[in-house]
Amino acid sequence: MAGTALFTLKTIKAAFRGLYPGDSLCVTFLDGEVVVTGRVTGIGGRIGAVTEKGRLHEDIHANRVLSMEVK
């Protein structure tokens, strides 16, 4: 998987913008060597997400995102 992005930032932004009211975009991403899942809170040049335990992850690069799910 090295060097191959599964999603582009443009694709993730489009999914985030297209949410229905009450829906959330959740991403699973690599934080160093650890796989983490969080609810997307915002997207600029990078992604911000909050885990179920309330930890905020900022500056997530799109190439670190492994999967996306609308909940």
N, C-alpha and C positions, 0 to 999 in steps of 0.2 A: 504494500500500500504506500510505501515511501514515495513522495513526489506526486501522488495522485490525489487531487481533491475530489471528494464525493459531491460536494455542493459548492456553488459560488455564492458570494455575498449577495449578488443580485437575486438569486433564487430564494435565499433565506429571507431577504427583505420583502419579496413579493408574497411569500407565504405569510409573513407577519402582517403585512398590510391587508391581506385578503381574509383575515379572521372575521367571523361573525361575532356580534356582541356576546360576551360570556365565555367565549372560547379562548384558549391559551395555546401558544406554540411552545412545545417542549423540545429541547435539543439534548442529545447525548453527545458528549465531546471529551476529548483528551485534555486533562489538566496535568501536564507533565507526563507521567506514566500511568496515571489513575483515570479510569473512565467515570465520568460524572454526568448526571442528568439534572437539568434545571429548566425553569420556565423563563422564556425570553422576556426581558423587561424593556429592552430598547436595542436599536441597531443604528449605528452611525457608520464609521469606517470599520468598526469591529462590533462584536455582539456582547451584550450584558445579559446575564441569567442568574436566577435565584434558585437554589436547591430547596428541597422540601424542609430541610433543617434551618432554612433562612440564611444560608451563606451566599453572599453576593460574589459572583465571578464576573470580572470586567475584562475587557480587551481580549475576548476570545476570537481568534482568527477563524475565518470560515473553513480553512483547510484542516482544522482540528475537529470539525463537526462530523460525527459518524452517522447520526440519524436524526430525523425530525418527526414529530407527531403532534397532531392537533388534538387537544383534550377539552 
